[in-house]
Amino acid sequence: MAFDALSKIADHQPDIVFVDIMMPRLDGYQTCSLIKHNKVFRQIPVIMLRARNGLFDSGAGPNRRFEH
């Protein structure tokens, strides 16, 4: 799923990206990191969602930084 999203980002170059933190194989944090470390895509805002209890994973999210 995340690999498909990365392919779509490359094909369509969206203005904003929404990712689910709990995606299988490559989670939302890893996907965001890949986007932010790519020179072409790093300026795209990434909104991280969580389908379970809220919009942001309160355990790991606030402690992670995705700077380039």
MONOR-V650231 format. One line per field, one symbol per residue. psi: psi as a letter, one per 20 degrees, with the letter a starting at -180 (. if undefined). burial: 1 if it has 24 or more other C-alpha atoms within 12 Angstrom, else 0. A space follows every 10 residues. Layout:
psi = ???
burial = ???
//
This chain:
psi = ghhgghghgh himrhqppqp hkqqforhgh gggggijphh ihipqpppqp ieiahpohgh ghippmq.
burial = 0100110010 0000001111 1110000111 1111100000 1101010110 0000010000 00000000
//
